[in-house]
Amino acid sequence: MRLLTHNMLSCNIKGVTNGFPLKLEADKWVTKEVDLNADFLRGIFPKIEWSALLAAARALGFAELPEQADASMLSSDDFLRRFHHALLELHVEEGALVCPETGRKFPINKGIPNMLLHEDEV
């Protein structure tokens, strides 16, 4: 699971009002090289919740993103490389996503998050 995916997921348990961002508990992750596409990064940047990306990247030991980011930084090749690496090249293989409100853990197995709800959570 890429951190791009993590940034788009939330907890949909019935009654949950604060289901984003999910806390990332990673047991195993890998780096998979992907060609950098600056136009894609510039287009997706406004849709990214920066604090959630920052927390997830740090959970994987990647501390090279700035605390705050704005669109003016997208002209920097160095910033684009770091943003690209965190968003698209870090892949969580095993672990869990944790609902910030209920503490419910959604497992990540073989890079796939299982966000299926139990019958009583629908």
Biopython code that builds the backbone (N, CA, C, O; Angstrom):
import numpy as np
from Bio.PDB.StructureBuilder import StructureBuilder

atoms = [
    (1, "MET", "N", (0.839, -1.162, 0.000)),
    (1, "MET", "CA", (0.000, 0.000, 0.000)),
    (1, "MET", "C", (0.893, 1.236, 0.000)),
    (1, "MET", "O", (1.750, 1.407, 0.867)),
    (2, "ARG", "N", (0.675, 2.071, -0.970)),
    (2, "ARG", "CA", (1.416, 3.332, -1.040)),
    (2, "ARG", "C", (0.832, 4.326, -0.045)),
    (2, "ARG", "O", (-0.316, 4.197, 0.380)),
    (3, "LEU", "N", (1.635, 5.312, 0.318)),
    (3, "LEU", "CA", (1.138, 6.340, 1.217)),
    (3, "LEU", "C", (0.096, 7.218, 0.535)),
    (3, "LEU", "O", (-0.694, 7.877, 1.210)),
    (4, "LEU", "N", (0.087, 7.234, -0.791)),
    (4, "LEU", "CA", (-0.989, 7.906, -1.520)),
    (4, "LEU", "C", (-2.324, 7.258, -1.151)),
    (4, "LEU", "O", (-3.304, 7.957, -0.898)),
    (5, "THR", "N", (-2.363, 5.940, -1.122)),
    (5, "THR", "CA", (-3.579, 5.214, -0.762)),
    (5, "THR", "C", (-3.965, 5.524, 0.684)),
    (5, "THR", "O", (-5.123, 5.818, 0.980)),
    (6, "HIS", "N", (-2.988, 5.455, 1.570)),
    (6, "HIS", "CA", (-3.250, 5.746, 2.980)),
    (6, "HIS", "C", (-3.897, 7.115, 3.144)),
    (6, "HIS", "O", (-4.796, 7.285, 3.968)),
    (7, "ASN", "N", (-3.446, 8.088, 2.366)),
    (7, "ASN", "CA", (-3.934, 9.454, 2.480)),
    (7, "ASN", "C", (-5.382, 9.603, 2.046)),
    (7, "ASN", "O", (-6.023, 10.605, 2.364)),
    (8, "MET", "N", (-5.908, 8.615, 1.322)),
    (8, "MET", "CA", (-7.277, 8.690, 0.817)),
    (8, "MET", "C", (-8.263, 7.842, 1.626)),
    (8, "MET", "O", (-9.472, 7.931, 1.413)),
    (9, "LEU", "N", (-7.758, 7.023, 2.552)),
    (9, "LEU", "CA", (-8.621, 6.117, 3.311)),
    (9, "LEU", "C", (-9.084, 6.731, 4.619)),
    (9, "LEU", "O", (-8.377, 7.531, 5.231)),
    (10, "SER", "N", (-10.288, 6.344, 5.040)),
    (10, "SER", "CA", (-10.793, 6.761, 6.347)),
    (10, "SER", "C", (-11.632, 5.626, 6.928)),
    (10, "SER", "O", (-12.019, 4.696, 6.219)),
    (11, "CYS", "N", (-11.900, 5.716, 8.202)),
    (11, "CYS", "CA", (-12.707, 4.719, 8.897)),
    (11, "CYS", "C", (-14.187, 5.027, 8.670)),
    (11, "CYS", "O", (-14.640, 6.141, 8.932)),
    (12, "ASN", "N", (-14.932, 4.044, 8.186)),
    (12, "ASN", "CA", (-16.346, 4.237, 7.878)),
    (12, "ASN", "C", (-17.283, 3.461, 8.808)),
    (12, "ASN", "O", (-18.396, 3.101, 8.425)),
    (13, "ILE", "N", (-16.826, 3.213, 10.009)),
    (13, "ILE", "CA", (-17.672, 2.528, 10.983)),
    (13, "ILE", "C", (-18.846, 3.434, 11.335)),
    (13, "ILE", "O", (-18.688, 4.644, 11.497)),
    (14, "LYS", "N", (-20.034, 2.824, 11.449)),
    (14, "LYS", "CA", (-21.246, 3.570, 11.786)),
    (14, "LYS", "C", (-21.032, 4.388, 13.059)),
    (14, "LYS", "O", (-20.583, 3.868, 14.080)),
    (15, "GLY", "N", (-21.362, 5.671, 12.978)),
    (15, "GLY", "CA", (-21.264, 6.544, 14.134)),
    (15, "GLY", "C", (-19.928, 7.242, 14.304)),
    (15, "GLY", "O", (-19.810, 8.143, 15.134)),
    (16, "VAL", "N", (-18.922, 6.848, 13.542)),
    (16, "VAL", "CA", (-17.605, 7.475, 13.651)),
    (16, "VAL", "C", (-17.634, 8.825, 12.940)),
    (16, "VAL", "O", (-18.022, 8.909, 11.775)),
    (17, "THR", "N", (-17.230, 9.859, 13.630)),
    (17, "THR", "CA", (-17.185, 11.197, 13.026)),
    (17, "THR", "C", (-15.764, 11.664, 12.770)),
    (17, "THR", "O", (-15.542, 12.580, 11.979)),
    (18, "ASN", "N", (-14.793, 11.034, 13.440)),
    (18, "ASN", "CA", (-13.392, 11.408, 13.280)),
    (18, "ASN", "C", (-12.607, 10.183, 12.811)),
    (18, "ASN", "O", (-11.827, 9.613, 13.574)),
    (19, "GLY", "N", (-12.812, 9.781, 11.562)),
    (19, "GLY", "CA", (-12.178, 8.569, 11.048)),
    (19, "GLY", "C", (-10.953, 8.811, 10.190)),
    (19, "GLY", "O", (-10.466, 7.884, 9.544)),
    (20, "PHE", "N", (-10.437, 10.047, 10.167)),
    (20, "PHE", "CA", (-9.274, 10.391, 9.351)),
    (20, "PHE", "C", (-8.374, 11.333, 10.135)),
    (20, "PHE", "O", (-8.864, 12.210, 10.846)),
    (21, "PRO", "N", (-7.074, 11.162, 10.013)),
    (21, "PRO", "CA", (-6.355, 10.123, 9.291)),
    (21, "PRO", "C", (-6.224, 8.854, 10.120)),
    (21, "PRO", "O", (-6.205, 8.890, 11.350)),
    (22, "LEU", "N", (-6.135, 7.745, 9.422)),
    (22, "LEU", "CA", (-5.890, 6.472, 10.074)),
    (22, "LEU", "C", (-4.430, 6.424, 10.510)),
    (22, "LEU", "O", (-3.543, 6.813, 9.751)),
    (23, "LYS", "N", (-4.180, 5.953, 11.713)),
    (23, "LYS", "CA", (-2.808, 5.805, 12.190)),
    (23, "LYS", "C", (-2.195, 4.594, 11.501)),
    (23, "LYS", "O", (-2.827, 3.542, 11.398)),
    (24, "LEU", "N", (-0.979, 4.747, 11.036)),
    (24, "LEU", "CA", (-0.289, 3.667, 10.342)),
    (24, "LEU", "C", (0.627, 2.933, 11.306)),
    (24, "LEU", "O", (1.503, 3.535, 11.927)),
    (25, "GLU", "N", (0.418, 1.628, 11.425)),
    (25, "GLU", "CA", (1.305, 0.747, 12.188)),
    (25, "GLU", "C", (1.914, -0.225, 11.192)),
    (25, "GLU", "O", (1.281, -1.207, 10.803)),
    (26, "ALA", "N", (3.133, 0.050, 10.786)),
    (26, "ALA", "CA", (3.776, -0.761, 9.749)),
    (26, "ALA", "C", (4.748, -1.759, 10.363)),
    (26, "ALA", "O", (5.633, -1.388, 11.134)),
    (27, "ASP", "N", (4.573, -3.027, 10.011)),
    (27, "ASP", "CA", (5.491, -4.072, 10.448)),
    (27, "ASP", "C", (6.556, -4.341, 9.388)),
    (27, "ASP", "O", (7.694, -4.685, 9.707)),
    (28, "LYS", "N", (6.169, -4.179, 8.126)),
    (28, "LYS", "CA", (7.096, -4.434, 7.022)),
    (28, "LYS", "C", (6.771, -3.462, 5.893)),
    (28, "LYS", "O", (5.612, -3.296, 5.514)),
    (29, "TRP", "N", (7.804, -2.829, 5.368)),
    (29, "TRP", "CA", (7.622, -1.948, 4.214)),
    (29, "TRP", "C", (8.840, -2.046, 3.324)),
    (29, "TRP", "O", (9.922, -2.423, 3.772)),
    (30, "VAL", "N", (8.661, -1.707, 2.073)),
    (30, "VAL", "CA", (9.733, -1.751, 1.079)),
    (30, "VAL", "C", (9.700, -0.461, 0.265)),
    (30, "VAL", "O", (8.718, 0.280, 0.262)),
    (31, "THR", "N", (10.802, -0.228, -0.417)),
    (31, "THR", "CA", (10.878, 0.890, -1.349)),
    (31, "THR", "C", (10.869, 0.315, -2.753)),
    (31, "THR", "O", (11.681, -0.549, -3.086)),
    (32, "LYS", "N", (9.949, 0.797, -3.575)),
    (32, "LYS", "CA", (9.850, 0.363, -4.970)),
    (32, "LYS", "C", (10.010, 1.599, -5.850)),
    (32, "LYS", "O", (9.205, 2.527, -5.790)),
    (33, "GLU", "N", (11.057, 1.596, -6.664)),
    (33, "GLU", "CA", (11.313, 2.757, -7.509)),
    (33, "GLU", "C", (10.219, 2.943, -8.550)),
    (33, "GLU", "O", (9.756, 1.988, -9.174)),
    (34, "VAL", "N", (9.822, 4.194, -8.719)),
    (34, "VAL", "CA", (8.802, 4.586, -9.680)),
    (34, "VAL", "C", (9.332, 5.824, -10.390)),
    (34, "VAL", "O", (9.944, 6.684, -9.756)),
    (35, "ASP", "N", (9.106, 5.927, -11.703)),
    (35, "ASP", "CA", (9.531, 7.114, -12.433)),
    (35, "ASP", "C", (8.822, 8.342, -11.881)),
    (35, "ASP", "O", (7.614, 8.326, -11.643)),
    (36, "LEU", "N", (9.592, 9.405, -11.683)),
    (36, "LEU", "CA", (9.032, 10.647, -11.169)),
    (36, "LEU", "C", (8.249, 11.358, -12.266)),
    (36, "LEU", "O", (8.751, 11.561, -13.371)),
    (37, "ASN", "N", (7.015, 11.733, -11.949)),
    (37, "ASN", "CA", (6.153, 12.469, -12.869)),
    (37, "ASN", "C", (5.753, 13.775, -12.171)),
    (37, "ASN", "O", (4.811, 13.806, -11.379)),
    (38, "ALA", "N", (6.482, 14.844, -12.479)),
    (38, "ALA", "CA", (6.272, 16.127, -11.804)),
    (38, "ALA", "C", (4.864, 16.659, -12.035)),
    (38, "ALA", "O", (4.272, 17.249, -11.131)),
    (39, "ASP", "N", (4.324, 16.462, -13.224)),
    (39, "ASP", "CA", (2.963, 16.952, -13.494)),
    (39, "ASP", "C", (1.936, 16.249, -12.613)),
    (39, "ASP", "O", (1.010, 16.883, -12.106)),
    (40, "PHE", "N", (2.100, 14.930, -12.430)),
    (40, "PHE", "CA", (1.201, 14.194, -11.540)),
    (40, "PHE", "C", (1.304, 14.731, -10.114)),
    (40, "PHE", "O", (0.288, 14.960, -9.458)),
    (41, "LEU", "N", (2.527, 14.930, -9.640)),
    (41, "LEU", "CA", (2.732, 15.408, -8.274)),
    (41, "LEU", "C", (2.110, 16.786, -8.071)),
    (41, "LEU", "O", (1.501, 17.048, -7.034)),
    (42, "ARG", "N", (2.262, 17.658, -9.050)),
    (42, "ARG", "CA", (1.673, 19.000, -8.946)),
    (42, "ARG", "C", (0.143, 18.923, -8.945)),
    (42, "ARG", "O", (-0.520, 19.714, -8.274)),
    (43, "GLY", "N", (-0.408, 17.978, -9.690)),
    (43, "GLY", "CA", (-1.857, 17.822, -9.753)),
    (43, "GLY", "C", (-2.455, 17.202, -8.507)),
    (43, "GLY", "O", (-3.559, 17.565, -8.102)),
    (44, "ILE", "N", (-1.737, 16.267, -7.890)),
    (44, "ILE", "CA", (-2.278, 15.564, -6.713)),
    (44, "ILE", "C", (-2.030, 16.344, -5.423)),
    (44, "ILE", "O", (-2.726, 16.133, -4.430)),
    (45, "PHE", "N", (-1.056, 17.234, -5.430)),
    (45, "PHE", "CA", (-0.678, 17.965, -4.215)),
    (45, "PHE", "C", (-1.865, 18.616, -3.490)),
    (45, "PHE", "O", (-1.962, 18.481, -2.270)),
    (46, "PRO", "N", (-2.776, 19.319, -4.192)),
    (46, "PRO", "CA", (-3.894, 19.949, -3.474)),
    (46, "PRO", "C", (-4.847, 18.954, -2.804)),
    (46, "PRO", "O", (-5.601, 19.333, -1.907)),
    (47, "LYS", "N", (-4.820, 17.708, -3.224)),
    (47, "LYS", "CA", (-5.719, 16.691, -2.668)),
    (47, "LYS", "C", (-5.114, 15.960, -1.467)),
    (47, "LYS", "O", (-5.801, 15.199, -0.787)),
    (48, "ILE", "N", (-3.842, 16.194, -1.215)),
    (48, "ILE", "CA", (-3.134, 15.482, -0.145)),
    (48, "ILE", "C", (-3.282, 16.222, 1.177)),
    (48, "ILE", "O", (-3.078, 17.434, 1.254)),
    (49, "GLU", "N", (-3.640, 15.476, 2.211)),
    (49, "GLU", "CA", (-3.670, 16.018, 3.568)),
    (49, "GLU", "C", (-2.245, 15.898, 4.096)),
    (49, "GLU", "O", (-1.801, 14.815, 4.477)),
    (50, "TRP", "N", (-1.528, 17.037, 4.115)),
    (50, "TRP", "CA", (-0.086, 17.020, 4.377)),
    (50, "TRP", "C", (0.255, 16.415, 5.734)),
    (50, "TRP", "O", (1.186, 15.614, 5.828)),
    (51, "SER", "N", (-0.470, 16.774, 6.778)),
    (51, "SER", "CA", (-0.126, 16.256, 8.108)),
    (51, "SER", "C", (-0.262, 14.732, 8.167)),
    (51, "SER", "O", (0.508, 14.071, 8.865)),
    (52, "ALA", "N", (-1.225, 14.176, 7.450)),
    (52, "ALA", "CA", (-1.401, 12.721, 7.420)),
    (52, "ALA", "C", (-0.242, 12.055, 6.667)),
    (52, "ALA", "O", (0.259, 11.014, 7.093)),
    (53, "LEU", "N", (0.179, 12.652, 5.553)),
    (53, "LEU", "CA", (1.314, 12.112, 4.802)),
    (53, "LEU", "C", (2.581, 12.183, 5.645)),
    (53, "LEU", "O", (3.361, 11.231, 5.685)),
    (54, "LEU", "N", (2.782, 13.303, 6.311)),
    (54, "LEU", "CA", (3.965, 13.494, 7.145)),
    (54, "LEU", "C", (4.024, 12.437, 8.253)),
    (54, "LEU", "O", (5.075, 11.839, 8.481)),
    (55, "ALA", "N", (2.901, 12.207, 8.941)),
    (55, "ALA", "CA", (2.861, 11.216, 10.023)),
    (55, "ALA", "C", (3.112, 9.802, 9.496)),
    (55, "ALA", "O", (3.833, 9.024, 10.121)),
    (56, "ALA", "N", (2.521, 9.473, 8.354)),
    (56, "ALA", "CA", (2.706, 8.132, 7.785)),
    (56, "ALA", "C", (4.157, 7.927, 7.339)),
    (56, "ALA", "O", (4.739, 6.868, 7.577)),
    (57, "ALA", "N", (4.733, 8.933, 6.698)),
    (57, "ALA", "CA", (6.131, 8.824, 6.255)),
    (57, "ALA", "C", (7.055, 8.656, 7.456)),
    (57, "ALA", "O", (7.997, 7.864, 7.414)),
    (58, "ARG", "N", (6.793, 9.384, 8.499)),
    (58, "ARG", "CA", (7.626, 9.267, 9.707)),
    (58, "ARG", "C", (7.446, 7.910, 10.376)),
    (58, "ARG", "O", (8.389, 7.386, 10.969)),
    (59, "ALA", "N", (6.252, 7.337, 10.288)),
    (59, "ALA", "CA", (6.027, 6.003, 10.840)),
    (59, "ALA", "C", (6.882, 4.965, 10.125)),
    (59, "ALA", "O", (7.176, 3.905, 10.678)),
    (60, "LEU", "N", (7.280, 5.276, 8.893)),
    (60, "LEU", "CA", (8.144, 4.376, 8.117)),
    (60, "LEU", "C", (9.611, 4.787, 8.204)),
    (60, "LEU", "O", (10.462, 4.218, 7.521)),
    (61, "GLY", "N", (9.903, 5.774, 9.045)),
    (61, "GLY", "CA", (11.281, 6.207, 9.223)),
    (61, "GLY", "C", (11.765, 7.214, 8.197)),
    (61, "GLY", "O", (12.960, 7.507, 8.142)),
    (62, "PHE", "N", (10.865, 7.753, 7.382)),
    (62, "PHE", "CA", (11.248, 8.743, 6.375)),
    (62, "PHE", "C", (10.941, 10.125, 6.934)),
    (62, "PHE", "O", (9.783, 10.539, 6.998)),
    (63, "ALA", "N", (11.998, 10.838, 7.340)),
    (63, "ALA", "CA", (11.827, 12.126, 8.012)),
    (63, "ALA", "C", (12.293, 13.292, 7.147)),
    (63, "ALA", "O", (12.655, 14.342, 7.678)),
    (64, "GLU", "N", (12.290, 13.130, 5.844)),
    (64, "GLU", "CA", (12.832, 14.164, 4.956)),
    (64, "GLU", "C", (11.781, 15.098, 4.367)),
    (64, "GLU", "O", (12.088, 15.893, 3.478)),
    (65, "LEU", "N", (10.545, 15.011, 4.853)),
    (65, "LEU", "CA", (9.514, 15.936, 4.405)),
    (65, "LEU", "C", (9.442, 17.113, 5.372)),
    (65, "LEU", "O", (9.637, 16.935, 6.574)),
    (66, "PRO", "N", (9.164, 18.315, 4.864)),
    (66, "PRO", "CA", (9.036, 19.463, 5.758)),
    (66, "PRO", "C", (7.749, 19.399, 6.579)),
    (66, "PRO", "O", (6.781, 18.753, 6.179)),
    (67, "GLU", "N", (7.749, 20.070, 7.725)),
    (67, "GLU", "CA", (6.568, 20.110, 8.593)),
    (67, "GLU", "C", (5.344, 20.664, 7.869)),
    (67, "GLU", "O", (4.237, 20.150, 8.033)),
    (68, "GLN", "N", (5.540, 21.695, 7.080)),
    (68, "GLN", "CA", (4.475, 22.345, 6.320)),
    (68, "GLN", "C", (4.874, 22.360, 4.854)),
    (68, "GLN", "O", (6.061, 22.375, 4.531)),
    (69, "ALA", "N", (3.896, 22.355, 3.975)),
    (69, "ALA", "CA", (4.183, 22.433, 2.537)),
    (69, "ALA", "C", (3.102, 23.267, 1.873)),
    (69, "ALA", "O", (1.938, 23.238, 2.271)),
    (70, "ASP", "N", (3.505, 24.004, 0.862)),
    (70, "ASP", "CA", (2.533, 24.763, 0.070)),
    (70, "ASP", "C", (2.910, 24.662, -1.400)),
    (70, "ASP", "O", (3.992, 24.184, -1.742)),
    (71, "ALA", "N", (2.018, 25.114, -2.262)),
    (71, "ALA", "CA", (2.183, 24.950, -3.706)),
    (71, "ALA", "C", (3.443, 25.610, -4.240)),
    (71, "ALA", "O", (3.952, 25.193, -5.280)),
    (72, "SER", "N", (3.960, 26.619, -3.568)),
    (72, "SER", "CA", (5.183, 27.276, -4.050)),
    (72, "SER", "C", (6.379, 26.327, -4.026)),
    (72, "SER", "O", (7.346, 26.532, -4.760)),
    (73, "MET", "N", (6.322, 25.302, -3.197)),
    (73, "MET", "CA", (7.428, 24.343, -3.081)),
    (73, "MET", "C", (7.489, 23.388, -4.267)),
    (73, "MET", "O", (8.499, 22.714, -4.468)),
    (74, "LEU", "N", (6.420, 23.327, -5.051)),
    (74, "LEU", "CA", (6.367, 22.399, -6.188)),
    (74, "LEU", "C", (7.317, 22.789, -7.325)),
    (74, "LEU", "O", (7.465, 22.030, -8.282)),
    (75, "SER", "N", (7.949, 23.934, -7.239)),
    (75, "SER", "CA", (8.931, 24.332, -8.251)),
    (75, "SER", "C", (10.331, 23.833, -7.899)),
    (75, "SER", "O", (11.258, 23.963, -8.699)),
    (76, "SER", "N", (10.485, 23.267, -6.710)),
    (76, "SER", "CA", (11.776, 22.752, -6.257)),
    (76, "SER", "C", (11.920, 21.274, -6.620)),
    (76, "SER", "O", (11.104, 20.444, -6.218)),
    (77, "ASP", "N", (12.975, 20.956, -7.390)),
    (77, "ASP", "CA", (13.224, 19.552, -7.747)),
    (77, "ASP", "C", (13.480, 18.698, -6.507)),
    (77, "ASP", "O", (13.050, 17.546, -6.442)),
    (78, "ASP", "N", (14.179, 19.263, -5.528)),
    (78, "ASP", "CA", (14.471, 18.525, -4.305)),
    (78, "ASP", "C", (13.179, 18.178, -3.557)),
    (78, "ASP", "O", (13.006, 17.043, -3.113)),
    (79, "PHE", "N", (12.271, 19.153, -3.417)),
    (79, "PHE", "CA", (10.993, 18.893, -2.757)),
    (79, "PHE", "C", (10.197, 17.857, -3.529)),
    (79, "PHE", "O", (9.623, 16.953, -2.921)),
    (80, "LEU", "N", (10.145, 17.963, -4.865)),
    (80, "LEU", "CA", (9.395, 17.001, -5.679)),
    (80, "LEU", "C", (9.935, 15.592, -5.498)),
    (80, "LEU", "O", (9.154, 14.644, -5.419)),
    (81, "ARG", "N", (11.258, 15.431, -5.431)),
    (81, "ARG", "CA", (11.853, 14.096, -5.229)),
    (81, "ARG", "C", (11.437, 13.516, -3.883)),
    (81, "ARG", "O", (11.091, 12.338, -3.794)),
    (82, "ARG", "N", (11.468, 14.328, -2.845)),
    (82, "ARG", "CA", (11.100, 13.848, -1.508)),
    (82, "ARG", "C", (9.602, 13.512, -1.440)),
    (82, "ARG", "O", (9.213, 12.480, -0.893)),
    (83, "PHE", "N", (8.779, 14.385, -1.997)),
    (83, "PHE", "CA", (7.329, 14.183, -2.042)),
    (83, "PHE", "C", (7.014, 12.905, -2.815)),
    (83, "PHE", "O", (6.205, 12.088, -2.376)),
    (84, "HIS", "N", (7.658, 12.740, -3.968)),
    (84, "HIS", "CA", (7.474, 11.554, -4.814)),
    (84, "HIS", "C", (7.852, 10.284, -4.051)),
    (84, "HIS", "O", (7.120, 9.295, -4.066)),
    (85, "HIS", "N", (9.001, 10.331, -3.388)),
    (85, "HIS", "CA", (9.460, 9.147, -2.661)),
    (85, "HIS", "C", (8.456, 8.745, -1.581)),
    (85, "HIS", "O", (8.077, 7.578, -1.487)),
    (86, "ALA", "N", (8.029, 9.705, -0.774)),
    (86, "ALA", "CA", (7.087, 9.400, 0.307)),
    (86, "ALA", "C", (5.750, 8.923, -0.234)),
    (86, "ALA", "O", (5.195, 7.943, 0.264)),
    (87, "LEU", "N", (5.233, 9.592, -1.232)),
    (87, "LEU", "CA", (3.881, 9.324, -1.722)),
    (87, "LEU", "C", (3.786, 8.038, -2.537)),
    (87, "LEU", "O", (2.807, 7.300, -2.421)),
    (88, "LEU", "N", (4.808, 7.763, -3.368)),
    (88, "LEU", "CA", (4.678, 6.695, -4.363)),
    (88, "LEU", "C", (5.683, 5.553, -4.258)),
    (88, "LEU", "O", (5.438, 4.475, -4.800)),
    (89, "GLU", "N", (6.798, 5.759, -3.583)),
    (89, "GLU", "CA", (7.819, 4.710, -3.558)),
    (89, "GLU", "C", (7.861, 3.909, -2.259)),
    (89, "GLU", "O", (8.383, 2.794, -2.242)),
    (90, "LEU", "N", (7.328, 4.451, -1.186)),
    (90, "LEU", "CA", (7.259, 3.695, 0.070)),
    (90, "LEU", "C", (6.002, 2.836, 0.052)),
    (90, "LEU", "O", (4.893, 3.354, -0.076)),
    (91, "HIS", "N", (6.171, 1.535, 0.180)),
    (91, "HIS", "CA", (5.046, 0.594, 0.131)),
    (91, "HIS", "C", (4.977, -0.183, 1.435)),
    (91, "HIS", "O", (5.942, -0.844, 1.821)),
    (92, "VAL", "N", (3.841, -0.106, 2.113)),
    (92, "VAL", "CA", (3.621, -0.887, 3.332)),
    (92, "VAL", "C", (3.135, -2.271, 2.903)),
    (92, "VAL", "O", (2.120, -2.402, 2.220)),
    (93, "GLU", "N", (3.871, -3.292, 3.313)),
    (93, "GLU", "CA", (3.525, -4.669, 2.954)),
    (93, "GLU", "C", (2.684, -5.346, 4.040)),
    (93, "GLU", "O", (1.734, -6.068, 3.738)),
    (94, "GLU", "N", (3.040, -5.108, 5.303)),
    (94, "GLU", "CA", (2.345, -5.739, 6.426)),
    (94, "GLU", "C", (2.182, -4.720, 7.542)),
    (94, "GLU", "O", (3.070, -3.902, 7.781)),
    (95, "GLY", "N", (1.047, -4.772, 8.219)),
    (95, "GLY", "CA", (0.805, -3.863, 9.336)),
    (95, "GLY", "C", (-0.674, -3.662, 9.555)),
    (95, "GLY", "O", (-1.477, -4.570, 9.344)),
    (96, "ALA", "N", (-1.029, -2.455, 9.984)),
    (96, "ALA", "CA", (-2.436, -2.151, 10.261)),
    (96, "ALA", "C", (-2.678, -0.652, 10.147)),
    (96, "ALA", "O", (-1.774, 0.165, 10.321)),
    (97, "LEU", "N", (-3.930, -0.323, 9.850)),
    (97, "LEU", "CA", (-4.421, 1.045, 9.889)),
    (97, "LEU", "C", (-5.367, 1.117, 11.080)),
    (97, "LEU", "O", (-6.237, 0.259, 11.232)),
    (98, "VAL", "N", (-5.208, 2.128, 11.922)),
    (98, "VAL", "CA", (-5.973, 2.207, 13.161)),
    (98, "VAL", "C", (-6.893, 3.426, 13.121)),
    (98, "VAL", "O", (-6.454, 4.545, 12.858)),
    (99, "CYS", "N", (-8.180, 3.186, 13.389)),
    (99, "CYS", "CA", (-9.165, 4.265, 13.452)),
    (99, "CYS", "C", (-8.820, 5.177, 14.627)),
    (99, "CYS", "O", (-8.654, 4.699, 15.749)),
    (100, "PRO", "N", (-8.711, 6.488, 14.384)),
    (100, "PRO", "CA", (-8.344, 7.399, 15.477)),
    (100, "PRO", "C", (-9.430, 7.543, 16.543)),
    (100, "PRO", "O", (-9.138, 7.952, 17.667)),
    (101, "GLU", "N", (-10.660, 7.217, 16.210)),
    (101, "GLU", "CA", (-11.757, 7.378, 17.173)),
    (101, "GLU", "C", (-12.029, 6.107, 17.965)),
    (101, "GLU", "O", (-12.192, 6.159, 19.184)),
    (102, "THR", "N", (-12.080, 4.959, 17.276)),
    (102, "THR", "CA", (-12.465, 3.713, 17.950)),
    (102, "THR", "C", (-11.283, 2.813, 18.304)),
    (102, "THR", "O", (-11.403, 1.946, 19.169)),
    (103, "GLY", "N", (-10.150, 3.010, 17.645)),
    (103, "GLY", "CA", (-9.003, 2.136, 17.866)),
    (103, "GLY", "C", (-9.074, 0.844, 17.067)),
    (103, "GLY", "O", (-8.182, 0.002, 17.175)),
    (104, "ARG", "N", (-10.109, 0.676, 16.277)),
    (104, "ARG", "CA", (-10.274, -0.543, 15.445)),
    (104, "ARG", "C", (-9.108, -0.639, 14.466)),
    (104, "ARG", "O", (-8.762, 0.336, 13.798)),
    (105, "LYS", "N", (-8.512, -1.822, 14.390)),
    (105, "LYS", "CA", (-7.389, -2.044, 13.488)),
    (105, "LYS", "C", (-7.871, -2.721, 12.208)),
    (105, "LYS", "O", (-8.587, -3.722, 12.241)),
    (106, "PHE", "N", (-7.461, -2.148, 11.090)),
    (106, "PHE", "CA", (-7.715, -2.730, 9.772)),
    (106, "PHE", "C", (-6.375, -3.284, 9.287)),
    (106, "PHE", "O", (-5.422, -2.525, 9.109)),
    (107, "PRO", "N", (-6.293, -4.605, 9.070)),
    (107, "PRO", "CA", (-5.003, -5.206, 8.711)),
    (107, "PRO", "C", (-4.556, -4.866, 7.282)),
    (107, "PRO", "O", (-5.366, -4.657, 6.379)),
    (108, "ILE", "N", (-3.247, -4.823, 7.125)),
    (108, "ILE", "CA", (-2.626, -4.702, 5.801)),
    (108, "ILE", "C", (-1.849, -5.986, 5.594)),
    (108, "ILE", "O", (-0.916, -6.275, 6.342)),
    (109, "ASN", "N", (-2.224, -6.761, 4.586)),
    (109, "ASN", "CA", (-1.545, -8.021, 4.270)),
    (109, "ASN", "C", (-1.143, -8.013, 2.810)),
    (109, "ASN", "O", (-1.956, -7.727, 1.931)),
    (110, "LYS", "N", (0.120, -8.331, 2.559)),
    (110, "LYS", "CA", (0.659, -8.369, 1.192)),
    (110, "LYS", "C", (0.392, -7.059, 0.460)),
    (110, "LYS", "O", (0.136, -7.049, -0.744)),
    (111, "GLY", "N", (0.454, -5.953, 1.203)),
    (111, "GLY", "CA", (0.291, -4.634, 0.613)),
    (111, "GLY", "C", (-1.143, -4.189, 0.389)),
    (111, "GLY", "O", (-1.381, -3.125, -0.183)),
    (112, "ILE", "N", (-2.105, -4.996, 0.836)),
    (112, "ILE", "CA", (-3.520, -4.674, 0.594)),
    (112, "ILE", "C", (-4.213, -4.398, 1.922)),
    (112, "ILE", "O", (-4.276, -5.282, 2.777)),
    (113, "PRO", "N", (-4.743, -3.171, 2.114)),
    (113, "PRO", "CA", (-5.485, -2.896, 3.337)),
    (113, "PRO", "C", (-6.881, -3.511, 3.276)),
    (113, "PRO", "O", (-7.581, -3.383, 2.271)),
    (114, "ASN", "N", (-7.276, -4.170, 4.343)),
    (114, "ASN", "CA", (-8.610, -4.770, 4.419)),
    (114, "ASN", "C", (-9.496, -3.841, 5.241)),
    (114, "ASN", "O", (-9.435, -3.830, 6.470)),
    (115, "MET", "N", (-10.315, -3.065, 4.544)),
    (115, "MET", "CA", (-11.175, -2.075, 5.198)),
    (115, "MET", "C", (-12.612, -2.589, 5.375)),
    (115, "MET", "O", (-13.517, -1.810, 5.674)),
    (116, "LEU", "N", (-12.817, -3.891, 5.191)),
    (116, "LEU", "CA", (-14.155, -4.451, 5.357)),
    (116, "LEU", "C", (-14.615, -4.310, 6.798)),
    (116, "LEU", "O", (-13.857, -4.544, 7.740)),
    (117, "LEU", "N", (-15.856, -3.927, 6.944)),
    (117, "LEU", "CA", (-16.435, -3.744, 8.281)),
    (117, "LEU", "C", (-17.105, -5.021, 8.747)),
    (117, "LEU", "O", (-17.583, -5.816, 7.939)),
    (118, "HIS", "N", (-17.135, -5.212, 10.064)),
    (118, "HIS", "CA", (-17.879, -6.318, 10.648)),
    (118, "HIS", "C", (-19.359, -5.975, 10.551)),
    (118, "HIS", "O", (-19.721, -4.810, 10.384)),
    (119, "GLU", "N", (-20.201, -6.974, 10.654)),
    (119, "GLU", "CA", (-21.649, -6.774, 10.506)),
    (119, "GLU", "C", (-22.194, -5.725, 11.467)),
    (119, "GLU", "O", (-23.070, -4.943, 11.097)),
    (120, "ASP", "N", (-21.690, -5.701, 12.687)),
    (120, "ASP", "CA", (-22.201, -4.753, 13.673)),
    (120, "ASP", "C", (-21.637, -3.338, 13.510)),
    (120, "ASP", "O", (-22.023, -2.432, 14.248)),
    (121, "GLU", "N", (-20.734, -3.146, 12.556)),
    (121, "GLU", "CA", (-20.128, -1.831, 12.327)),
    (121, "GLU", "C", (-20.762, -1.081, 11.163)),
    (121, "GLU", "O", (-20.453, 0.086, 10.923)),
    (122, "VAL", "N", (-21.650, -1.759, 10.441)),
    (122, "VAL", "CA", (-22.249, -1.159, 9.249)),
    (122, "VAL", "C", (-23.403, -0.267, 9.616)),
    (122, "VAL", "O", (-24.030, 0.325, 8.737)),
]
sb = StructureBuilder()
sb.init_structure("model")
sb.init_model(0)
sb.init_chain("A")
sb.init_seg("    ")
for serial, (resi, resn, name, xyz) in enumerate(atoms, 1):
    if name == "N":
        sb.init_residue(resn, " ", resi, " ")
    sb.init_atom(name, np.array(xyz, "f"), 0.0, 1.0, " ", f" {name:<3s}", serial, name[0])
structure = sb.get_structure()
